[in-house]
C-alpha cells in the first residue's frame, strides 16, 4: 500500500469517491482552525495525498489511455512520492535558512524561538532522510544529502546555543 493511501486511510483499490469521502472526514478532523498546532503538518500531508491520488490520478489516466498503464504508473508514483518528501523537506529547509539570516540573534535569548527552530531543523532532516533511505535512486538524492549536511550543522548550532545558555 502506498504512503498516500495510508495517509488517507483507504485501501489501494479504493475508488475516487471513497478517497474523496475519506479526505473530507480527515479535513474536518485535522483542520487547523478546529484542532491543535500539529494539525497544520497533518493537513499538509493529507492535502498532498489527495492531490496525488485524486487530482493527478484522473489527469494521468486521461493521458495514458492508449499506453500500457501498469508499466508507467509505478514509476510515476515512485517519483511523486520521492518528490513529495523532498519538497516538504525543502520547504522546512527554507524556513531554517530564513531564520538563520533574520532571527539568529533572538534565539540566544528566547527558548521558545530556539525550540521552534530546532523542531523545524529536525522535521527537515526527517523528510530528507526519507528521500535518502527509501528513494536513493531518485533525482533528488544528491541534493537531499547536501541538505542533511546543512541541517546537521544547524543542529550543532542549536547545541552550541544550549551549551552557551548553561
C-alpha positions in Angstrom: 0.0 0.0 0.0 1.4 3.4 -0.9 2.0 6.0 1.7 -0.7 8.3 0.2 -3.3 5.6 0.6 -2.1 5.1 4.2 -2.4 8.9 4.9 -6.0 9.0 3.6 -6.8 5.7 5.3 -8.1 3.9 2.2 -7.3 0.6 0.5 -5.1 0.7 -2.5 -8.0 -0.3 -4.8 -10.4 2.3 -3.3 -12.5 4.3 -5.7 -12.0 8.1 -6.2 -15.3 8.6 -4.4 -14.1 6.7 -1.3 -10.8 8.7 -1.4 -12.8 12.0 -1.6 -15.0 10.9 1.3 -12.1 10.0 3.5 -10.4 13.3 2.6 -13.4 15.2 3.7 -13.5 13.4 7.1 -9.8 14.0 7.7 -10.2 17.7 6.8 -12.9 18.0 9.4 -10.8 16.2 12.0 -7.5 17.9 11.4 -8.4 21.4 10.1 -6.0 23.9 11.8 -9.0 26.1 12.9 -10.5 23.1 14.7 -7.5 21.2 16.0 -4.1 21.7 17.7 -1.0 23.3 16.2 0.4 20.0 14.9 -2.6 19.7 12.6 -1.0 22.0 10.1 1.6 19.4 9.2 -1.1 16.7 9.1 -3.3 18.7 6.8 -0.3 19.3 4.5 0.2 15.6 4.2 -3.5 15.0 3.7 -3.7 17.6 1.0 -0.6 16.2 -0.7 -2.0 12.7 -0.7 -5.4 13.9 -2.0 -3.6 15.8 -4.8 -1.5 12.8 -5.8 -4.3 10.2 -5.6 -7.4 12.1 -6.8 -6.4 15.1 -8.8 -3.3 13.9 -10.5 -4.6 10.3 -11.0 -7.5 11.4 -13.0 -5.4 13.6 -15.3 -2.7 10.9 -15.5 -5.3 8.3 -16.5 -6.6 10.5 -19.3 -3.1 10.9 -20.7 -2.2 7.1 -20.6 -5.4 5.7 -22.0 -3.7 4.3 -25.1 -0.5 3.2 -23.3 0.2 0.3 -21.0 -0.7 1.8 -17.7 0.8 -0.9 -15.5 4.3 -0.2 -16.8 4.2 3.6 -16.2 2.1 4.1 -13.1 4.6 2.5 -10.7 7.4 4.8 -11.9 5.2 7.9 -11.7 4.0 7.0 -8.2 7.6 6.4 -7.1 8.7 9.8 -8.5 5.7 11.5 -6.9 6.4 10.1 -3.5 10.1 10.9 -3.6 9.4 14.4 -4.8 6.7 14.9 -2.1 9.1 14.2 0.7 11.9 16.2 -1.0 9.5 19.2 -1.4 8.3 19.1 2.2 11.9 18.9 3.4 12.9 21.8 1.2 10.1 23.9 2.5 11.3 23.4 6.0 14.9 23.9 4.9 14.0 27.3 3.5 12.4 28.3 6.9 15.6 27.4 8.7 17.7 29.4 6.3 15.4 32.4 6.6 15.5 32.1 10.4 19.3 32.0 10.3 19.6 35.1 8.2 17.0 37.2 10.1 16.4 35.9 13.7 19.6 34.1 14.8 20.5 36.6 17.5 17.0 36.4 19.0 17.4 32.7 19.6 20.2 33.3 22.1 17.6 34.9 24.5 14.3 33.2 23.7 14.0 29.5 24.4 10.6 29.2 22.6 12.2 30.5 19.4 15.1 28.1 19.8 12.7 25.2 20.3 10.7 26.1 17.2 13.9 26.4 15.2 15.2 23.1 16.4 11.8 21.4 15.6 11.9 22.8 12.1 15.5 21.5 11.6 14.6 18.0 12.8 11.5 17.9 10.6 13.5 18.9 7.6 16.0 16.2 8.4 13.2 13.7 8.7 11.9 14.3 5.2 15.4 14.5 3.6 16.3 11.2 5.3 13.2 9.5 3.9 14.3 10.6 0.4 17.9 9.2 1.0 16.8 6.0 2.6 13.7 5.0 0.6 14.3 6.7 -2.7 18.1 6.6 -3.1 17.7 6.1 -6.8 15.7 9.4 -7.2 17.0 12.5 -8.8 16.6 14.4 -5.5 19.0 12.1 -3.6 22.2 14.2 -4.0 20.6 17.4 -3.1 18.9 15.7 -0.1 22.3 14.6 1.1 23.7 18.1 0.9 20.6 19.5 2.8 21.1 16.8 5.5 24.7 18.0 6.0 23.4 21.6 6.3 20.7 20.7 8.8 23.2 18.7 10.9 25.3 21.9 11.1 22.3 23.7 12.3 21.7 21.0 14.9 25.3 21.7 16.1 24.4 25.4 16.2 21.5 24.7 18.5 23.7 22.5 20.8 26.2 25.3 21.0 23.5 27.8 21.9 22.2 25.5 24.6 25.7 25.0 26.0 26.2 28.8 26.0 23.0 29.3 27.9 24.1 27.0 30.6 
